[in-house]
């Protein structure tokens, strides 16, 4: 198994998965800085509570 955190030599290209992991780490730290799970999500278009259509409840 190859170590993801090995120092990179300038002559050796960085693997795509290393770039992916590095970007995920940056995104995760930014999410934490914004408050992590304490953030409020955007309102969902359909919460599962409201009906999907404007048809009255008793109509067929």
PyMOL Python script that loads the backbone (N, CA, C, O; Angstrom):
from pymol import cmd

cmd.read_pdbstr("""\
ATOM      1  N   UNK A   1       0.841  -1.174   0.000  1.00  0.00           N
ATOM      2  CA  UNK A   1       0.000   0.000   0.000  1.00  0.00           C
ATOM      3  C   UNK A   1       0.888   1.239   0.000  1.00  0.00           C
ATOM      4  O   UNK A   1       1.865   1.312   0.745  1.00  0.00           O
ATOM      5  N   UNK A   2       0.549   2.194  -0.823  1.00  0.00           N
ATOM      6  CA  UNK A   2       1.323   3.412  -0.947  1.00  0.00           C
ATOM      7  C   UNK A   2       0.817   4.459   0.045  1.00  0.00           C
ATOM      8  O   UNK A   2      -0.389   4.595   0.253  1.00  0.00           O
ATOM      9  N   UNK A   3       1.727   5.181   0.642  1.00  0.00           N
ATOM     10  CA  UNK A   3       1.357   6.231   1.598  1.00  0.00           C
ATOM     11  C   UNK A   3       0.896   7.469   0.828  1.00  0.00           C
ATOM     12  O   UNK A   3       1.579   7.920  -0.092  1.00  0.00           O
ATOM     13  N   UNK A   4      -0.257   8.015   1.202  1.00  0.00           N
ATOM     14  CA  UNK A   4      -0.781   9.205   0.525  1.00  0.00           C
ATOM     15  C   UNK A   4      -0.031  10.454   0.933  1.00  0.00           C
ATOM     16  O   UNK A   4      -0.043  11.446   0.204  1.00  0.00           O
ATOM     17  N   UNK A   5       0.626  10.426   2.090  1.00  0.00           N
ATOM     18  CA  UNK A   5       1.218  11.631   2.641  1.00  0.00           C
ATOM     19  C   UNK A   5       2.725  11.716   2.417  1.00  0.00           C
ATOM     20  O   UNK A   5       3.406  12.502   3.076  1.00  0.00           O
ATOM     21  N   UNK A   6       3.241  10.926   1.506  1.00  0.00           N
ATOM     22  CA  UNK A   6       4.672  10.961   1.205  1.00  0.00           C
ATOM     23  C   UNK A   6       5.015  12.311   0.575  1.00  0.00           C
ATOM     24  O   UNK A   6       4.199  12.899  -0.135  1.00  0.00           O
ATOM     25  N   UNK A   7       6.220  12.790   0.838  1.00  0.00           N
ATOM     26  CA  UNK A   7       6.662  14.046   0.235  1.00  0.00           C
ATOM     27  C   UNK A   7       6.809  13.850  -1.267  1.00  0.00           C
ATOM     28  O   UNK A   7       7.276  12.807  -1.725  1.00  0.00           O
ATOM     29  N   UNK A   8       6.412  14.845  -2.018  1.00  0.00           N
ATOM     30  CA  UNK A   8       6.470  14.755  -3.467  1.00  0.00           C
ATOM     31  C   UNK A   8       7.777  15.350  -3.986  1.00  0.00           C
ATOM     32  O   UNK A   8       8.215  16.410  -3.541  1.00  0.00           O
ATOM     33  N   UNK A   9       8.373  14.661  -4.914  1.00  0.00           N
ATOM     34  CA  UNK A   9       9.550  15.152  -5.610  1.00  0.00           C
ATOM     35  C   UNK A   9       9.046  15.982  -6.787  1.00  0.00           C
ATOM     36  O   UNK A   9       8.052  15.614  -7.413  1.00  0.00           O
ATOM     37  N   UNK A  10       9.705  17.088  -7.098  1.00  0.00           N
ATOM     38  CA  UNK A  10       9.242  17.965  -8.184  1.00  0.00           C
ATOM     39  C   UNK A  10       9.229  17.274  -9.540  1.00  0.00           C
ATOM     40  O   UNK A  10       8.476  17.669 -10.430  1.00  0.00           O
ATOM     41  N   UNK A  11      10.057  16.245  -9.705  1.00  0.00           N
ATOM     42  CA  UNK A  11      10.132  15.549 -10.987  1.00  0.00           C
ATOM     43  C   UNK A  11       9.021  14.510 -11.154  1.00  0.00           C
ATOM     44  O   UNK A  11       8.783  14.034 -12.264  1.00  0.00           O
ATOM     45  N   UNK A  12       8.347  14.160 -10.071  1.00  0.00           N
ATOM     46  CA  UNK A  12       7.346  13.104 -10.114  1.00  0.00           C
ATOM     47  C   UNK A  12       5.950  13.740 -10.181  1.00  0.00           C
ATOM     48  O   UNK A  12       5.619  14.571  -9.335  1.00  0.00           O
ATOM     49  N   UNK A  13       5.128  13.366 -11.170  1.00  0.00           N
ATOM     50  CA  UNK A  13       3.788  13.947 -11.248  1.00  0.00           C
ATOM     51  C   UNK A  13       2.919  13.484 -10.074  1.00  0.00           C
ATOM     52  O   UNK A  13       3.067  12.365  -9.583  1.00  0.00           O
ATOM     53  N   UNK A  14       2.030  14.345  -9.642  1.00  0.00           N
ATOM     54  CA  UNK A  14       1.118  14.024  -8.544  1.00  0.00           C
ATOM     55  C   UNK A  14      -0.026  13.193  -9.108  1.00  0.00           C
ATOM     56  O   UNK A  14      -0.601  13.534 -10.142  1.00  0.00           O
ATOM     57  N   UNK A  15      -0.351  12.111  -8.427  1.00  0.00           N
ATOM     58  CA  UNK A  15      -1.419  11.229  -8.878  1.00  0.00           C
ATOM     59  C   UNK A  15      -2.771  11.917  -8.725  1.00  0.00           C
ATOM     60  O   UNK A  15      -2.948  12.767  -7.852  1.00  0.00           O
ATOM     61  N   UNK A  16      -3.713  11.549  -9.570  1.00  0.00           N
ATOM     62  CA  UNK A  16      -5.046  12.152  -9.551  1.00  0.00           C
ATOM     63  C   UNK A  16      -5.747  11.916  -8.216  1.00  0.00           C
ATOM     64  O   UNK A  16      -6.452  12.797  -7.725  1.00  0.00           O
ATOM     65  N   UNK A  17      -5.561  10.738  -7.627  1.00  0.00           N
ATOM     66  CA  UNK A  17      -6.236  10.473  -6.359  1.00  0.00           C
ATOM     67  C   UNK A  17      -5.662  11.327  -5.236  1.00  0.00           C
ATOM     68  O   UNK A  17      -6.383  11.660  -4.295  1.00  0.00           O
ATOM     69  N   UNK A  18      -4.393  11.686  -5.310  1.00  0.00           N
ATOM     70  CA  UNK A  18      -3.809  12.583  -4.310  1.00  0.00           C
ATOM     71  C   UNK A  18      -4.404  13.977  -4.430  1.00  0.00           C
ATOM     72  O   UNK A  18      -4.675  14.631  -3.422  1.00  0.00           O
ATOM     73  N   UNK A  19      -4.607  14.430  -5.656  1.00  0.00           N
ATOM     74  CA  UNK A  19      -5.249  15.731  -5.867  1.00  0.00           C
ATOM     75  C   UNK A  19      -6.687  15.712  -5.359  1.00  0.00           C
ATOM     76  O   UNK A  19      -7.150  16.681  -4.757  1.00  0.00           O
ATOM     77  N   UNK A  20      -7.388  14.609  -5.601  1.00  0.00           N
ATOM     78  CA  UNK A  20      -8.767  14.471  -5.141  1.00  0.00           C
ATOM     79  C   UNK A  20      -8.827  14.532  -3.616  1.00  0.00           C
ATOM     80  O   UNK A  20      -9.653  15.252  -3.055  1.00  0.00           O
ATOM     81  N   UNK A  21      -7.956  13.780  -2.946  1.00  0.00           N
ATOM     82  CA  UNK A  21      -7.933  13.781  -1.479  1.00  0.00           C
ATOM     83  C   UNK A  21      -7.576  15.159  -0.931  1.00  0.00           C
ATOM     84  O   UNK A  21      -8.158  15.604   0.059  1.00  0.00           O
ATOM     85  N   UNK A  22      -6.637  15.824  -1.558  1.00  0.00           N
ATOM     86  CA  UNK A  22      -6.242  17.159  -1.105  1.00  0.00           C
ATOM     87  C   UNK A  22      -7.412  18.132  -1.235  1.00  0.00           C
ATOM     88  O   UNK A  22      -7.640  18.943  -0.337  1.00  0.00           O
ATOM     89  N   UNK A  23      -8.156  18.063  -2.341  1.00  0.00           N
ATOM     90  CA  UNK A  23      -9.301  18.958  -2.528  1.00  0.00           C
ATOM     91  C   UNK A  23     -10.413  18.647  -1.533  1.00  0.00           C
ATOM     92  O   UNK A  23     -11.052  19.564  -1.017  1.00  0.00           O
ATOM     93  N   UNK A  24     -10.653  17.363  -1.256  1.00  0.00           N
ATOM     94  CA  UNK A  24     -11.671  16.989  -0.259  1.00  0.00           C
ATOM     95  C   UNK A  24     -11.306  17.541   1.112  1.00  0.00           C
ATOM     96  O   UNK A  24     -12.181  17.991   1.853  1.00  0.00           O
ATOM     97  N   UNK A  25     -10.017  17.511   1.456  1.00  0.00           N
ATOM     98  CA  UNK A  25      -9.561  18.044   2.737  1.00  0.00           C
ATOM     99  C   UNK A  25      -9.795  19.552   2.804  1.00  0.00           C
ATOM    100  O   UNK A  25     -10.238  20.069   3.830  1.00  0.00           O
ATOM    101  N   UNK A  26      -9.500  20.249   1.719  1.00  0.00           N
ATOM    102  CA  UNK A  26      -9.731  21.699   1.670  1.00  0.00           C
ATOM    103  C   UNK A  26     -11.218  21.992   1.831  1.00  0.00           C
ATOM    104  O   UNK A  26     -11.600  22.878   2.596  1.00  0.00           O
ATOM    105  N   UNK A  27     -12.058  21.247   1.111  1.00  0.00           N
ATOM    106  CA  UNK A  27     -13.507  21.444   1.196  1.00  0.00           C
ATOM    107  C   UNK A  27     -14.028  21.145   2.601  1.00  0.00           C
ATOM    108  O   UNK A  27     -14.893  21.859   3.108  1.00  0.00           O
ATOM    109  N   UNK A  28     -13.503  20.089   3.231  1.00  0.00           N
ATOM    110  CA  UNK A  28     -13.940  19.717   4.570  1.00  0.00           C
ATOM    111  C   UNK A  28     -13.579  20.805   5.578  1.00  0.00           C
ATOM    112  O   UNK A  28     -14.404  21.166   6.418  1.00  0.00           O
ATOM    113  N   UNK A  29     -12.365  21.325   5.504  1.00  0.00           N
ATOM    114  CA  UNK A  29     -11.951  22.370   6.429  1.00  0.00           C
ATOM    115  C   UNK A  29     -12.766  23.646   6.212  1.00  0.00           C
ATOM    116  O   UNK A  29     -13.089  24.339   7.177  1.00  0.00           O
ATOM    117  N   UNK A  30     -13.099  23.964   4.971  1.00  0.00           N
ATOM    118  CA  UNK A  30     -13.938  25.138   4.692  1.00  0.00           C
ATOM    119  C   UNK A  30     -15.337  24.933   5.266  1.00  0.00           C
ATOM    120  O   UNK A  30     -15.928  25.865   5.811  1.00  0.00           O
ATOM    121  N   UNK A  31     -15.866  23.716   5.146  1.00  0.00           N
ATOM    122  CA  UNK A  31     -17.178  23.391   5.707  1.00  0.00           C
ATOM    123  C   UNK A  31     -17.156  23.538   7.228  1.00  0.00           C
ATOM    124  O   UNK A  31     -18.097  24.073   7.815  1.00  0.00           O
ATOM    125  N   UNK A  32     -16.084  23.064   7.864  1.00  0.00           N
ATOM    126  CA  UNK A  32     -15.951  23.217   9.312  1.00  0.00           C
ATOM    127  C   UNK A  32     -15.877  24.688   9.712  1.00  0.00           C
ATOM    128  O   UNK A  32     -16.489  25.093  10.701  1.00  0.00           O
ATOM    129  N   UNK A  33     -15.133  25.487   8.952  1.00  0.00           N
ATOM    130  CA  UNK A  33     -15.030  26.922   9.243  1.00  0.00           C
ATOM    131  C   UNK A  33     -16.376  27.616   9.163  1.00  0.00           C
ATOM    132  O   UNK A  33     -16.626  28.580   9.886  1.00  0.00           O
ATOM    133  N   UNK A  34     -17.254  27.124   8.275  1.00  0.00           N
ATOM    134  CA  UNK A  34     -18.589  27.709   8.131  1.00  0.00           C
ATOM    135  C   UNK A  34     -19.547  27.237   9.211  1.00  0.00           C
ATOM    136  O   UNK A  34     -20.667  27.740   9.299  1.00  0.00           O
ATOM    137  N   UNK A  35     -19.133  26.282  10.034  1.00  0.00           N
ATOM    138  CA  UNK A  35     -19.974  25.827  11.127  1.00  0.00           C
ATOM    139  C   UNK A  35     -20.306  24.356  11.101  1.00  0.00           C
ATOM    140  O   UNK A  35     -20.963  23.870  12.022  1.00  0.00           O
ATOM    141  N   UNK A  36     -19.880  23.624  10.089  1.00  0.00           N
ATOM    142  CA  UNK A  36     -20.140  22.187  10.039  1.00  0.00           C
ATOM    143  C   UNK A  36     -21.624  21.870  10.061  1.00  0.00           C
ATOM    144  O   UNK A  36     -22.398  22.414   9.274  1.00  0.00           O
ATOM    145  N   UNK A  37     -22.016  20.980  10.978  1.00  0.00           N
ATOM    146  CA  UNK A  37     -23.413  20.549  11.047  1.00  0.00           C
ATOM    147  C   UNK A  37     -24.334  21.607  11.627  1.00  0.00           C
ATOM    148  O   UNK A  37     -25.554  21.459  11.559  1.00  0.00           O
ATOM    149  N   UNK A  38     -23.781  22.668  12.195  1.00  0.00           N
ATOM    150  CA  UNK A  38     -24.645  23.716  12.754  1.00  0.00           C
ATOM    151  C   UNK A  38     -25.221  24.619  11.674  1.00  0.00           C
ATOM    152  O   UNK A  38     -26.102  25.431  11.956  1.00  0.00           O
ATOM    153  N   UNK A  39     -24.740  24.491  10.448  1.00  0.00           N
ATOM    154  CA  UNK A  39     -25.283  25.279   9.344  1.00  0.00           C
ATOM    155  C   UNK A  39     -26.707  24.843   9.049  1.00  0.00           C
ATOM    156  O   UNK A  39     -27.061  23.680   9.242  1.00  0.00           O
ATOM    157  N   UNK A  40     -27.510  25.764   8.589  1.00  0.00           N
ATOM    158  CA  UNK A  40     -28.858  25.391   8.165  1.00  0.00           C
ATOM    159  C   UNK A  40     -28.827  25.104   6.672  1.00  0.00           C
ATOM    160  O   UNK A  40     -28.209  25.831   5.895  1.00  0.00           O
ATOM    161  N   UNK A  41     -29.493  24.049   6.298  1.00  0.00           N
ATOM    162  CA  UNK A  41     -29.568  23.694   4.886  1.00  0.00           C
ATOM    163  C   UNK A  41     -30.560  24.607   4.174  1.00  0.00           C
ATOM    164  O   UNK A  41     -31.450  25.194   4.790  1.00  0.00           O
ATOM    165  N   UNK A  42     -30.380  24.707   2.869  1.00  0.00           N
ATOM    166  CA  UNK A  42     -31.358  25.439   2.064  1.00  0.00           C
ATOM    167  C   UNK A  42     -32.698  24.726   2.163  1.00  0.00           C
ATOM    168  O   UNK A  42     -32.735  23.501   2.272  1.00  0.00           O
ATOM    169  N   UNK A  43     -33.802  25.472   2.127  1.00  0.00           N
ATOM    170  CA  UNK A  43     -35.101  24.801   2.166  1.00  0.00           C
ATOM    171  C   UNK A  43     -35.277  23.895   0.950  1.00  0.00           C
ATOM    172  O   UNK A  43     -34.942  24.274  -0.173  1.00  0.00           O
ATOM    173  N   UNK A  44     -35.793  22.722   1.182  1.00  0.00           N
ATOM    174  CA  UNK A  44     -36.014  21.778   0.094  1.00  0.00           C
ATOM    175  C   UNK A  44     -37.294  22.148  -0.636  1.00  0.00           C
ATOM    176  O   UNK A  44     -38.244  22.648  -0.034  1.00  0.00           O
ATOM    177  N   UNK A  45     -37.308  21.898  -1.932  1.00  0.00           N
ATOM    178  CA  UNK A  45     -38.473  22.232  -2.728  1.00  0.00           C
ATOM    179  C   UNK A  45     -39.686  21.442  -2.250  1.00  0.00           C
ATOM    180  O   UNK A  45     -40.786  21.988  -2.162  1.00  0.00           O
ATOM    181  N   UNK A  46     -39.496  20.175  -1.945  1.00  0.00           N
ATOM    182  CA  UNK A  46     -40.578  19.360  -1.409  1.00  0.00           C
ATOM    183  C   UNK A  46     -40.066  18.684  -0.148  1.00  0.00           C
ATOM    184  O   UNK A  46     -39.192  17.820  -0.206  1.00  0.00           O
ATOM    185  N   UNK A  47     -40.611  19.082   0.982  1.00  0.00           N
ATOM    186  CA  UNK A  47     -40.151  18.562   2.261  1.00  0.00           C
ATOM    187  C   UNK A  47     -40.737  17.199   2.574  1.00  0.00           C
ATOM    188  O   UNK A  47     -40.314  16.565   3.540  1.00  0.00           O
ATOM    189  N   UNK A  48     -41.690  16.730   1.796  1.00  0.00           N
ATOM    190  CA  UNK A  48     -42.371  15.479   2.086  1.00  0.00           C
ATOM    191  C   UNK A  48     -43.613  15.721   2.900  1.00  0.00           C
ATOM    192  O   UNK A  48     -44.393  14.795   3.122  1.00  0.00           O
ATOM    193  N   UNK A  49     -43.821  16.944   3.353  1.00  0.00           N
ATOM    194  CA  UNK A  49     -45.002  17.298   4.141  1.00  0.00           C
ATOM    195  C   UNK A  49     -46.074  17.889   3.238  1.00  0.00           C
ATOM    196  O   UNK A  49     -47.244  17.514   3.319  1.00  0.00           O
ATOM    197  N   UNK A  50     -45.672  18.801   2.390  1.00  0.00           N
ATOM    198  CA  UNK A  50     -46.613  19.461   1.484  1.00  0.00           C
ATOM    199  C   UNK A  50     -46.957  18.531   0.327  1.00  0.00           C
ATOM    200  O   UNK A  50     -46.117  17.740  -0.104  1.00  0.00           O
ATOM    201  N   UNK A  51     -48.201  18.619  -0.186  1.00  0.00           N
ATOM    202  CA  UNK A  51     -48.553  17.793  -1.338  1.00  0.00           C
ATOM    203  C   UNK A  51     -47.737  18.184  -2.569  1.00  0.00           C
ATOM    204  O   UNK A  51     -47.300  19.328  -2.702  1.00  0.00           O
ATOM    205  N   UNK A  52     -47.540  17.223  -3.458  1.00  0.00           N
ATOM    206  CA  UNK A  52     -46.747  17.480  -4.660  1.00  0.00           C
ATOM    207  C   UNK A  52     -47.532  18.287  -5.702  1.00  0.00           C
ATOM    208  O   UNK A  52     -46.928  18.949  -6.545  1.00  0.00           O
ATOM    209  N   UNK A  53     -48.843  18.241  -5.656  1.00  0.00           N
ATOM    210  CA  UNK A  53     -49.638  18.979  -6.624  1.00  0.00           C
ATOM    211  C   UNK A  53     -50.664  19.836  -5.896  1.00  0.00           C
ATOM    212  O   UNK A  53     -50.848  19.716  -4.685  1.00  0.00           O
ATOM    213  N   UNK A  54     -51.318  20.688  -6.642  1.00  0.00           N
ATOM    214  CA  UNK A  54     -52.317  21.575  -6.050  1.00  0.00           C
ATOM    215  C   UNK A  54     -53.712  20.946  -6.045  1.00  0.00           C
ATOM    216  O   UNK A  54     -54.697  21.643  -5.805  1.00  0.00           O
ATOM    217  N   UNK A  55     -53.809  19.652  -6.304  1.00  0.00           N
ATOM    218  CA  UNK A  55     -55.095  18.962  -6.307  1.00  0.00           C
ATOM    219  C   UNK A  55     -55.640  18.904  -4.888  1.00  0.00           C
ATOM    220  O   UNK A  55     -54.911  18.526  -3.971  1.00  0.00           O
ATOM    221  N   UNK A  56     -56.915  19.271  -4.679  1.00  0.00           N
ATOM    222  CA  UNK A  56     -57.491  19.187  -3.340  1.00  0.00           C
ATOM    223  C   UNK A  56     -57.451  17.751  -2.800  1.00  0.00           C
ATOM    224  O   UNK A  56     -57.495  16.791  -3.569  1.00  0.00           O
ATOM    225  N   UNK A  57     -57.369  17.618  -1.494  1.00  0.00           N
ATOM    226  CA  UNK A  57     -57.184  16.324  -0.841  1.00  0.00           C
ATOM    227  C   UNK A  57     -58.259  15.300  -1.186  1.00  0.00           C
ATOM    228  O   UNK A  57     -57.933  14.123  -1.338  1.00  0.00           O
ATOM    229  N   UNK A  58     -59.531  15.694  -1.316  1.00  0.00           N
ATOM    230  CA  UNK A  58     -60.603  14.746  -1.547  1.00  0.00           C
ATOM    231  C   UNK A  58     -60.871  14.468  -3.029  1.00  0.00           C
ATOM    232  O   UNK A  58     -61.691  13.602  -3.333  1.00  0.00           O
ATOM    233  N   UNK A  59     -60.227  15.150  -3.942  1.00  0.00           N
ATOM    234  CA  UNK A  59     -60.499  14.999  -5.377  1.00  0.00           C
ATOM    235  C   UNK A  59     -59.888  13.719  -5.917  1.00  0.00           C
ATOM    236  O   UNK A  59     -58.876  13.235  -5.410  1.00  0.00           O
ATOM    237  N   UNK A  60     -60.521  13.173  -6.960  1.00  0.00           N
ATOM    238  CA  UNK A  60     -60.014  11.969  -7.613  1.00  0.00           C
ATOM    239  C   UNK A  60     -59.545  12.309  -9.010  1.00  0.00           C
ATOM    240  O   UNK A  60     -59.079  11.431  -9.736  1.00  0.00           O
TER     241      UNK A  60
END
""", "prot")
cmd.dss("prot")
cmd.show_as("cartoon", "prot")
cmd.util.cbc("prot")
cmd.orient("prot")
